[in-house]
Amino acid sequence: MYGHWPAICSRIKAAVKRLIAVVLAVLLLAGCAGGRLQTAVEKAAGLEVHFLDVGQGDCILVRFPDGRNMLVDAGSTKSAGTVVNYLKKNGVRKLDFVVATHPHEDHIGSLDAVIKAFEIGEVFMPGATTTTKTFRDVLAAVRDKGLKITTARAGLNILRSDNLSADIIAPHGSQYESLNNHSAVVKITYGRVGFLLTGDAEAQSEAEMLAGSASSLKADVLKVGHHGSKTSTSTPFLKAVAPRYAVISLAADNDYHYPHKVVLDRLKKAGVQVLRTDQKGTIVFATDGKDITFSTEK
Ligand SMILES: [Zn+2]
């Protein structure tokens, strides 16, 4: 009888070891699953703003926490492939909101291709028109899909929920000498974090935004107006926006010599971190409504 004890003891020991191993494995798996779940929830709850590198031009993809997507501008005609491929690669099937800030080719050149390639919700454009082929192509694409255009003007709300909003805060007027001042300016707020997307709005429109509601201009990320041209980013406007980050969307060695030094100096003096698509490629910001992170292609 006594002779069996060592064997029984070792069997019990082995069983206990197995039990401990199983418990550890279960705890480990639960931990991993918890981590994955948390990551998924965080991603789902986040807002992303992608500043696409489209050379000389603007193209911004906004991915809202509820899965809806907004495109603000679509780059020049030659960036159609870049834009459509980027959206597809990122799993975008529908653009719930499309904003054409103003009818210049470096903003709407590829919009007809985008409208043809994706399911489109609402389209916002300012009242300004031009006689260019690229503008006519956009209108034709809108018409062919049976979409209608909502006129973009200050005070128009695009979406609003508990802690998320997207509003158009310019143009205030309808008559401007420069087509740039017709630019639809989009302000997005998620929790405590704000993004201000200014198109090519110049100092005149900036002054109107300041007079309209200077307090609503405050934003953590400013898409610098008109590719860093000295016609935009006036000192009082920059002071009211008081951004942490400024994104300039442009091509290296562009014909216009953007960004202008005076604008870079203003941003530097204001202590703003500047990110340029000609240097960094596509720039993606993500926020949970409190903190902001960003990643760059280069
Ligand atoms: Zn432009």
Boltz pocket constraint, residues with backbone or C-beta under 6 A from the ligand:
constraints:
  - pocket:
      binder: B
      contacts: [[A, 57], [A, 58], [A, 104], [A, 106], [A, 107], [A, 200], [A, 226], [A, 227]]
      max_distance: 6.0
